[in-house]
Amino acid sequence: MTATAPEARPAGPGTPPAGRRERKKQRTREALVDAAFRLFSEKGFDATTVEEIADAVDVSSRTFFRYFASKEDVALTFQEEQHDAMLAELAARPADEPVLTALRRTAVTIAKACESGEMGMDPERFQCMMTLTADSPTLLAGSLEHAQKKQLHVTRAVAARMGADPATDLRPHVVASAVLAAFRAAADVVTSGAMGYTALSDAVDDAFAILEEGVNLPSAPRGGAGE
């Protein structure tokens, strides 16, 4: 005998529909992110507290922790958006495009979107995040850890484009590691200002060009540069 599902009970007086509750939760989450980035911009990451973020939205710290595990978690929402946008853009690239070419064009597109505000990206949050990771060792460590956790997703996307099995083929893992390192290197030279780059998209394009050209570079002769 098949059991029948219990009849749904109507919502009680004053109980908002599920859709309304979800929208309210989303608005609260977005308000916390907005407040956090505003405070990060004004005070810096390390000097901003969870209590200050919660107070700015007129909620308790307990409510804050219903949405985020820490203030690092709030800051990394932008990196999460970047990651999701990159995977979506990579999936949309022509199927016959070489793997590294597709990754290079994807990375440059996402970097330009961050700078210009396209694809739903917030350029102010992007600039804030670049500054924060340069100034806060704590957040930089969190950013690197986040990228490491997301590397498997990039590996799978690369493997799918190659028609390879990442369980038995090392190549997708190497490619994913290399492109994430290239993106990180590009961000580092932009924030340091050491090489004259002012746009992340330009640095990303050059970093990926190095990978495309090959990194088995010749060693300098003894007595040459670097000695």
Secondary structure, DSSP 8 states (H G I E B T S, - for coil): ------------TT---HHHHHHHHHHHHHHHHHHHHHHHHHH-TTT--HHHHHHHHT--HHHHHHH-SSHHHHHTHHHHHHHHHHHHHHHHS-TTS-HHHHHHHHHHHHHHHHHHTGGG--HHHHHHHHHHHHH-HHHHHHHHHHHHHHHHHHHHHHHHHHT--TTT-SHHHHHHHHHHHHHHHHHHHHHH-TT----HHHHHHHHHHHHHH-S------TTSTT-
